[in-house]
Amino acid sequence: MSVEFEVSVLFPTSPQVVYDTWLDFDGHAAMTGFSASIKGEIGNESVVGEGYITGMNLELIPGKLIRQFWHTQEFDDSNADSELTITLESEEAGTRLTLRHTNLPDHGMQYKDGWV
């Protein structure tokens, strides 16, 4: 069975700033609290939390969309990669980031708390 969830948060800045921060080594680390090796290039392999998470950028639309696959050390070898889709929408008060995490293994709801 595949687990999925969605979370949403408002940032008081522009969609492009949120996009650039997510895909920047220092910015991503500041936003998530975990060290990150990440770049804004399709096919770029990312490593977060000193190897706890590995992933790759699958689709990037500047200021609008980030789609990545993710795999944590808690996944079994038989688990497929999960997919993370981040959409950015401009609102009067800033940017609405909506994060949809899909194709997670059965224990995958634990990651929702981490994203929140």
Rosetta blueprint (number, residue, H / E / L):
1 M L
2 S L
3 V E
4 E E
5 F E
6 E E
7 V E
8 S E
9 V E
10 L E
11 F E
12 P L
13 T L
14 S L
15 P H
16 Q H
17 V H
18 V H
19 Y H
20 D H
21 T H
22 W H
23 L L
24 D L
25 F H
26 D H
27 G H
28 H H
29 A H
30 A H
31 M H
32 T H
33 G L
34 F L
35 S L
36 A E
37 S E
38 I L
39 K L
40 G L
41 E L
42 I L
43 G L
44 N L
45 E E
46 S E
47 V E
48 V E
49 G L
50 E L
51 G L
52 Y L
53 I E
54 T E
55 G E
56 M E
57 N E
58 L E
59 E E
60 L E
61 I E
62 P L
63 G L
64 K L
65 L E
66 I E
67 R E
68 Q E
69 F E
70 W E
71 H E
72 T E
73 Q L
74 E L
75 F L
76 D L
77 D L
78 S L
79 N L
80 A L
81 D L
82 S E
83 E E
84 L E
85 T E
86 I E
87 T E
88 L E
89 E E
90 S E
91 E E
92 E L
93 A L
94 G E
95 T E
96 R E
97 L E
98 T E
99 L E
100 R E
101 H E
102 T E
103 N E
104 L E
105 P L
106 D L
107 H L
108 G L
109 M L
110 Q H
111 Y H
112 K H
113 D H
114 G H
115 W H
116 V L
